[in-house]
């Protein structure tokens, strides 16, 4: 029977797991703190972030976030809410507006 690369990798991994279980192998471990899901954004918060903090138009805001202008419009009118990735990116921009400025500058050059 022919051995595939995937099959060989699985066998190797199982052998390592057995060796670890027997105390014959040490594994690296790292603890990381996983953040809570990104918070929900209210329409007025999005408008405030865009207009007062960043001072940009909806098209510029949308381009830098990687969403459509109609999505930003829908968020600001309360018709829709940003999804998980967009919510997290909004948090990053809120924490460090310079990140947004760097994105905007990179898009313009």
Steps between C-alpha positions, in 0.01 A plus 500: 500500500638842399566750777383855445665807647188565704493144628867518595442829681207350693705198602789725608260716702345199671844365590591839650176503699575153638857603587367808681245295690776259612711797616761439233440831322459855624273741316519875480211679660396862494208664670320769314202702606223492245306827497126517537305538175501853359231720647184606320507849350210745512432709192587826680835355611592413142402846377696661784809289428490582129408869517645632825798277563617419148340789308447298181218440255303177478685392183844548658385326820355208303809459284735489799278250682467285189122527482256665263372853540148355518609288798629807686180687412289211631700489825464874552127488433454206735373270225786253548779437748866436421605134501767349725806598298371851433412544870852398600653735242281786628634429850859514371433830324334639813798398715760630255369743237851521354449147367211632293708793377771256389240290317351807336843625393598158364180490293561846355859434386 
